[in-house]
Amino acid sequence: MGKMQEYIDEAEAALLHTYNRYPVVFDHGEGVHLYDIEGKKYLDFVSGIGVFALGYGVKEYNDALKAQVDKLLHTSNYYYNVPAIEAAKALKKISGMDRVFFTNSGAEAVEGAIKTARKYAFLKDGRTDHQIIAMEHSFHGRTFGALSVTGTQKYRDPFEPMIGNIRFAELNDIESVKKQVNDKTCAILLETLQGEGGIRPAEEAFLKELRALCDEKDILLMLDEIQCGMGRTGEYFAWQRYGVKPDVMTSAKALGCGVPVGAFLMTEKVGSASLVAGDHGTTYGGNPLGGAAICEVLREFEEKKIPQNAAKVGSYLYEKLEEVKAAHADIIDHRGLGLMQGLEFDHPVAEIINKALEKGLVLINAGSNIVRFLPPLVITEEHVDEMLKVLKECL
Ligand SMILES: *Cc1c(COP(=O)(O)O)cnc(C)c1O
């Protein structure tokens, strides 16, 4: 029995079985390639689900983290630290938002956004029965608040009751949203481009109508940019392409490029009338290591023009996947923006993904019938061609 299988067996004996894992143990990465512990090379079109935007083995990034490790890893949020201050300033600059709260994960950022919305509304009218509208097919994470606003019933059902007062509407159907609005509505939450739920972009007209509706009724528009943000669609945040600015937004995944960090951000209007000292906290969030990671990620994003590369290579990928779709009758749709795209098939795609893995290409699904393309944002057109060659062999 190979060493790889031994590790897999040990993993299955020790870890809680909450994932159906692919039969590979990765060891290291270089650029847009991963290597397993037996030395086999893989082209990575998943980037750890949209995390490793800069690719693997980036010296400046690794050096920045090592320097911070040697200096100071952690203080408490009861004290200030320079990396977190610099990270917050840099995030404000790219987002145009005014206030930042750092977390350790995406779900934790969503929790913070939900608490912000409830507190904002509570301070306005003193009520404790506010409602949040979320979208069908959405995904916001696995903790209770985040799960409660996740629009896939099978993820929620075994864990009922949820936090309550959540209503679901259809993405890109403004009437379905308006039907759910009443005087208790405090926020509308959505992914600007849905990820796990099937790579479904919110349409520009829908976002603009939501913005107008929220302005009219003083409801907070909250955009989850955890997967679609950080350059992936060609802008730092996907909403920037439409000019529809949220009141609250979340970020994580590529924000740390491998260091577990997240954030929720808000405008001054919300920041000055919601959470205050004692309302919210976290031990690790915004610690010096996380701050150093975010600073270096954002520095490299600017220096290497990462969002611009995602736009350029993303439109090449779009063109090529259109050709693939045209050539295969079982592909029923192709959706996405920038380097976040999906091909929807009329059958499950597990076999395609397994075949690709055998051939040294890492792909992932989104739902059972969609192959998702989520490569590191530093890929080139040549890598896209390389990926397509393998993909076509697998179809
Ligand atoms: C991954 C994801 C989350 C949850 O992030 P975690 O870091 O896994 O908690 C939330 N929202 C969206 C859109 C995501 O893609």
The ligand as an SDF file (V2000), in Angstrom:
LIG
                    3D

 15 15  0  0  0  0  0  0  0  0999 V2000
  -16.8690   30.3390    2.0240 C   0  0  0  0  0  0  0  0  0  0  0  0
  -17.9720   31.2910    2.1720 C   0  0  0  0  0  0  0  0  0  0  0  0
  -18.4510   31.6820    3.4360 C   0  0  0  0  0  0  0  0  0  0  0  0
  -17.9510   31.0640    4.7160 C   0  0  0  0  0  0  0  0  0  0  0  0
  -16.6110   31.3280    4.9310 O   0  0  0  0  0  0  0  0  0  0  0  0
  -15.7960   30.4120    5.9990 P   0  0  0  0  0  0  0  0  0  0  0  0
  -14.4460   31.0660    6.0600 O   0  0  0  0  0  0  0  0  0  0  0  0
  -15.7600   29.0300    5.4300 O   0  0  0  0  0  0  0  0  0  0  0  0
  -16.5200   30.4760    7.2830 O   0  0  0  0  0  0  0  0  0  0  0  0
  -19.4350   32.6450    3.4900 C   0  0  0  0  0  0  0  0  0  0  0  0
  -19.9340   33.2100    2.3770 N   0  0  0  0  0  0  0  0  0  0  0  0
  -19.4990   32.8600    1.1520 C   0  0  0  0  0  0  0  0  0  0  0  0
  -20.0660   33.5310   -0.0450 C   0  0  0  0  0  0  0  0  0  0  0  0
  -18.5160   31.8720    0.9920 C   0  0  0  0  0  0  0  0  0  0  0  0
  -18.1210   31.5100   -0.2300 O   0  0  0  0  0  0  0  0  0  0  0  0
  1  2  1  0
  2  3  1  0
  2 14  2  0
  3  4  1  0
  3 10  2  0
  4  5  1  0
  5  6  1  0
  6  7  2  0
  6  8  1  0
  6  9  1  0
 10 11  1  0
 11 12  2  0
 12 13  1  0
 12 14  1  0
 14 15  1  0
M  END
$$$$
